[in-house]
Amino acid sequence: MSSVNPEELKALVLAHIEDAEVDVACYSGDDHFEMTVVSASFSGKPRIARHKMVYAALGDNMRQAVHALALKTKTPEEVVA
């Protein structure tokens, strides 16, 4: 199984969601991550659609290098509220 670090995951998300602010941390072992993604492109989208956008950015890492991902997705307005 290949491994990935938080900075690599952040770069993948930023490459696909350009206006995103991404915070990633490893919380257990080297394959359990928590991630918060804030992006205006999430506006008007339900949570499942937002998560699918992030999963698409992470690609095959979700099948191989990432065993668990605690994911929060927000718009900039939701962060301020």
N, CA, C and O of each residue as an XYZ file, in Angstrom:
324
protein
N       0.845     -1.183      0.000
C       0.000      0.000      0.000
C       0.888      1.244      0.000
O       1.855      1.318      0.759
N       0.571      2.195     -0.828
C       1.343      3.429     -0.876
C       0.902      4.347      0.256
O      -0.204      4.221      0.780
N       1.787      5.277      0.625
C       1.433      6.214      1.685
C       1.395      7.630      1.110
O       1.954      7.908      0.050
N       0.735      8.490      1.824
C       0.581      9.877      1.420
C       0.629     10.718      2.689
O       0.242     10.256      3.763
N       1.103     11.949      2.564
C       1.147     12.815      3.743
C       0.120     13.945      3.605
O      -0.416     14.166      2.519
N      -0.152     14.653      4.692
C      -1.165     15.707      4.650
C      -0.900     16.773      3.578
O      -1.839     17.246      2.938
N       0.347     17.147      3.379
C       0.647     18.176      2.371
C       0.324     17.700      0.952
O      -0.124     18.486      0.117
N       0.548     16.429      0.685
C       0.211     15.868     -0.636
C      -1.300     15.864     -0.844
O      -1.778     16.173     -1.935
N      -2.045     15.517      0.191
C      -3.501     15.545      0.077
C      -4.002     16.969     -0.144
O      -4.898     17.199     -0.956
N      -3.426     17.908      0.573
C      -3.800     19.320      0.417
C      -3.542     19.782     -1.019
O      -4.384     20.453     -1.614
N      -2.400     19.431     -1.569
C      -2.057     19.832     -2.934
C      -3.036     19.257     -3.945
O      -3.398     19.935     -4.907
N      -3.468     18.028     -3.745
C      -4.434     17.417     -4.660
C      -5.757     18.176     -4.651
O      -6.345     18.426     -5.703
N      -6.220     18.538     -3.459
C      -7.482     19.276     -3.367
C      -7.334     20.651     -4.009
O      -8.213     21.083     -4.756
N      -6.237     21.337     -3.728
C      -6.025     22.675     -4.307
C      -5.916     22.640     -5.823
O      -6.277     23.612     -6.487
N      -5.431     21.550     -6.378
C      -5.323     21.422     -7.836
C      -6.696     21.287     -8.489
O      -6.857     21.617     -9.664
N      -7.681     20.807     -7.742
C      -9.014     20.595     -8.297
C     -10.047     21.616     -7.842
O     -11.023     21.879     -8.545
N      -9.830     22.186     -6.672
C     -10.732     23.212     -6.141
C      -9.860     24.423     -5.832
O      -9.420     24.618     -4.699
N      -9.624     25.220     -6.846
C      -8.582     26.253     -6.794
C      -8.787     27.314     -5.730
O      -7.809     27.843     -5.202
N     -10.027     27.641     -5.399
C     -10.257     28.699     -4.406
C     -10.317     28.154     -2.981
O     -10.649     28.891     -2.052
N     -10.004     26.892     -2.802
C     -10.164     26.240     -1.505
C      -9.110     26.668     -0.491
O      -7.970     26.983     -0.831
N      -9.540     26.666      0.763
C      -8.638     26.735      1.904
C      -8.706     25.349      2.517
O      -9.786     24.878      2.874
N      -7.564     24.696      2.642
C      -7.537     23.297      3.056
C      -6.657     23.130      4.288
O      -5.527     23.614      4.341
N      -7.205     22.435      5.269
C      -6.448     22.086      6.469
C      -6.509     20.568      6.612
O      -7.594     19.993      6.692
N      -5.346     19.920      6.645
C      -5.285     18.459      6.732
C      -4.341     18.062      7.859
O      -3.270     18.646      8.024
N      -4.747     17.076      8.618
C      -3.893     16.540      9.676
C      -4.061     15.030      9.723
O      -5.127     14.495      9.418
N      -3.006     14.368     10.106
C      -3.031     12.928     10.324
C      -3.377     12.720     11.792
O      -2.743     13.314     12.664
N      -4.380     11.880     12.082
C      -4.762     11.716     13.479
C      -4.535     10.314     14.027
O      -4.707     10.105     15.227
N      -4.159      9.357     13.207
C      -3.880      8.017     13.713
C      -3.074      7.267     12.662
O      -3.479      7.185     11.502
N      -1.944      6.727     13.064
C      -1.110      6.014     12.096
C      -0.692      6.945     10.981
O      -0.484      8.138     11.198
N      -0.569      6.393      9.786
C      -0.201      7.225      8.636
C      -1.263      7.176      7.550
O      -1.001      7.568      6.413
N      -2.470      6.695      7.887
C      -3.517      6.597      6.871
C      -4.894      7.057      7.357
O      -5.895      6.811      6.685
N      -4.956      7.719      8.513
C      -6.196      8.286      9.043
C      -6.031      9.804      9.082
O      -5.148     10.325      9.764
N      -6.883     10.499      8.349
C      -6.740     11.947      8.208
C      -8.030     12.662      8.575
O      -9.125     12.110      8.464
N      -7.871     13.912      9.016
C      -9.007     14.808      9.158
C      -8.724     16.010      8.273
O      -7.605     16.521      8.230
N      -9.765     16.455      7.566
C      -9.599     17.527      6.589
C     -10.791     18.469      6.648
O     -11.944     18.046      6.731
N     -10.478     19.754      6.602
C     -11.507     20.776      6.461
C     -11.216     21.525      5.171
O     -10.096     21.983      4.942
N     -12.236     21.642      4.335
C     -12.099     22.347      3.063
C     -13.149     23.447      3.030
O     -14.341     23.186      3.194
N     -12.697     24.674      2.816
C     -13.585     25.820      2.704
C     -13.468     26.349      1.279
O     -12.372     26.646      0.803
N     -14.626     26.463      0.597
C     -14.603     26.925     -0.786
C     -15.937     27.549     -1.161
O     -16.996     27.047     -0.782
N     -15.882     28.639     -1.903
C     -17.096     29.261     -2.422
C     -17.779     28.345     -3.437
O     -18.985     28.458     -3.656
N     -17.030     27.450     -4.049
C     -17.630     26.542     -5.036
C     -18.583     25.537     -4.387
O     -19.295     24.830     -5.099
N     -18.615     25.457     -3.071
C     -19.556     24.589     -2.371
C     -20.933     25.237     -2.209
O     -21.892     24.568     -1.825
N     -21.032     26.529     -2.499
C     -22.292     27.252     -2.306
C     -23.428     26.581     -3.077
O     -23.303     26.263     -4.260
N     -24.535     26.377     -2.371
C     -25.718     25.795     -2.994
C     -25.666     24.287     -3.184
O     -26.618     23.697     -3.695
N     -24.572     23.658     -2.782
C     -24.428     22.213     -2.951
C     -24.672     21.499     -1.618
O     -24.239     21.971     -0.567
N     -25.364     20.367     -1.669
C     -25.530     19.593     -0.434
C     -24.211     18.954     -0.017
O     -23.272     18.874     -0.809
N     -24.150     18.505      1.217
C     -22.917     17.949      1.764
C     -22.369     16.801      0.916
O     -21.159     16.722      0.702
N     -23.226     15.920      0.435
C     -22.744     14.779     -0.344
C     -22.063     15.240     -1.641
O     -21.063     14.652     -2.051
N     -22.582     16.261     -2.275
C     -21.963     16.782     -3.498
C     -20.605     17.415     -3.183
O     -19.655     17.266     -3.951
N     -20.517     18.107     -2.072
C     -19.251     18.712     -1.649
C     -18.212     17.623     -1.400
O     -17.068     17.734     -1.842
N     -18.615     16.575     -0.693
C     -17.688     15.487     -0.390
C     -17.243     14.784     -1.667
O     -16.081     14.398     -1.789
N     -18.151     14.617     -2.610
C     -17.783     13.989     -3.883
C     -16.739     14.817     -4.626
O     -15.861     14.262     -5.287
N     -16.831     16.139     -4.520
C     -15.826     17.001     -5.147
C     -14.442     16.744     -4.546
O     -13.446     16.662     -5.264
N     -14.399     16.620     -3.227
C     -13.117     16.379     -2.553
C     -12.607     14.978     -2.877
O     -11.421     14.804     -3.158
N     -13.491     13.974     -2.842
C     -13.079     12.604     -3.159
C     -12.545     12.506     -4.584
O     -11.581     11.787     -4.842
N     -13.171     13.228     -5.504
C     -12.691     13.230     -6.891
C     -11.283     13.808     -6.963
O     -10.444     13.322     -7.722
N     -11.028     14.844     -6.173
C      -9.695     15.451     -6.156
C      -8.654     14.483     -5.592
O      -7.513     14.458     -6.054
N      -9.042     13.696     -4.606
C      -8.104     12.761     -3.975
C      -7.895     11.502     -4.816
O      -6.905     10.792     -4.639
N      -8.809     11.233     -5.714
C      -8.654     10.126     -6.661
C      -8.391      8.780     -6.007
O      -9.042      8.417     -5.027
N      -7.437      8.043     -6.554
C      -7.125      6.690     -6.094
C      -6.598      6.648     -4.663
O      -6.581      5.581     -4.049
N      -6.174      7.772     -4.127
C      -5.714      7.785     -2.734
C      -6.817      7.333     -1.780
O      -6.535      6.777     -0.718
N      -8.084      7.575     -2.161
C      -9.195      7.159     -1.307
C      -9.343      5.639     -1.292
O      -9.962      5.093     -0.378
N      -8.797      4.960     -2.268
C      -8.864      3.499     -2.316
C      -7.613      2.840     -1.767
O      -7.630      1.662     -1.411
N      -6.533      3.594     -1.700
C      -5.251      2.989     -1.346
C      -4.628      3.610     -0.097
O      -4.573      2.964      0.949
N      -4.168      4.824     -0.193
C      -3.356      5.428      0.867
C      -4.166      5.960      2.048
O      -3.646      6.050      3.160
N      -5.429      6.311      1.822
C      -6.260      6.882      2.877
C      -7.242      5.816      3.362
O      -8.135      5.393      2.627
N      -7.059      5.393      4.607
C      -7.969      4.397      5.176
C      -9.214      5.066      5.743
O     -10.319      4.539      5.619
N      -9.035      6.229      6.366
C     -10.155      6.955      6.963
C      -9.953      8.451      6.746
O      -8.838      8.967      6.829
N     -11.070      9.135      6.466
C     -11.020     10.580      6.260
C     -12.209     11.217      6.972
O     -13.360     10.996      6.596
N     -11.919     12.007      8.002
C     -12.942     12.801      8.681
C     -12.983     14.131      7.936
O     -12.067     14.945      8.060
N     -14.037     14.349      7.169
C     -14.090     15.473      6.233
C     -15.176     16.464      6.622
O     -16.320     16.090      6.881
N     -14.791     17.745      6.659
C     -15.736     18.844      6.848
C     -15.612     19.756      5.644
O     -14.503     20.129      5.261
N     -16.743     20.124      5.039
C     -16.737     21.032      3.907
C     -17.659     22.215      4.226
O     -18.781     22.036      4.699
N     -17.166     23.412      3.958
C     -17.925     24.619      4.280
C     -17.724     25.683      3.211
O     -16.728     25.675      2.488
N     -18.671     26.584      3.124
C     -18.490     27.781      2.314
C     -17.876     28.849      3.214
O     -17.934     28.728      4.437
N     -17.290     29.889      2.630
C     -16.743     30.956      3.476
C     -17.809     31.571      4.391
O     -17.502     31.958      5.519
N     -19.046     31.664      3.919
C     -20.126     32.217      4.738
C     -20.440     31.331      5.945
O     -20.797     31.832      7.011
N     -20.306     30.024      5.773
C     -20.576     29.096      6.866
C     -19.492     29.166      7.931
O     -19.758     28.879      9.098
N     -18.294     29.536      7.555
C     -17.196     29.675      8.518
C     -17.432     30.892      9.396
O     -17.179     30.854     10.601
N     -17.915     31.969      8.795
C     -18.128     33.222      9.507
C     -19.332     33.105     10.447
O     -19.342     33.688     11.532
N     -20.344     32.347     10.020
C     -21.601     32.255     10.790
C     -21.428     31.613     12.140
O     -22.398     31.474     12.886
